[in-house]
Structures are given as structure tokens and as C-alpha cells.
Amino acid sequence: MNLSDAIEKKAVLLDVKTGTKDALLQTLTQAVGRSGRVKDPAEAREAILEREDLSSTGMGHGVAMPHARVKSVTFPVLGFARLDRLTNACSPVVGPVLGMAASR
């Protein structure tokens, strides 16, 4: 599988406005849910939040890559959000780019 196979066009979001980490993850998981690759977006969001509790996926320079293994994923999927502004609501500071990955 090529990485490009996992990118879901319906989950490429630009200039996203968000106030909290949970709201941003909800927006992204709903977007990948619309792709049909994630049957239960709420399960995906919860799995990603649990993974974030173990260790932040912030990579520095305003980039984070939250990810998790999710049973309701039918095919590996990547979502992408470019925030409308840098925010520290996601602690550590996140933006302008957030990626999200989910796999079976």
C-alpha cells in the first residue's frame, strides 16, 4: 500500500476553526467517517484521545499526528486539517497543521 492510498480527500480540511482538542478531533473523525473508511467516528475519536493520554503526538513546529488502532476502520485512513490560526488549546501548541491516522 502506498501512503497516498490512505489519504482521504473528504478528510482534507483547510482553515479549520476550533477551540479545543476534542472539538478538532471530532471534526476530523467525522470527516474520515464520511469517507466510509471509519464506521464509528466516535470510537475513533475516543481511541485517539486515549492514545493522546499516553503521550502527546505533537511533533513541534505546529504539527501533530494523532493516531490510533480502531476496530471500525475498514481501510487505513489519513485525515488532514490546516487550522485557521495557531492555538494552544490542543496543548502543546498545535497548528497550523494537524494530521490524523487510523488503522485496523
ABEGO torsion letter per residue (X at the ends): XBAAAABBAAABBBGBBBABAAAAAAAAAAAAAAAGABABAAAAAAAAAAAAAABBABAEGGBBBBBBBBAABABBBBBBBBBABBBAAAOBBBOABBBBBBBX
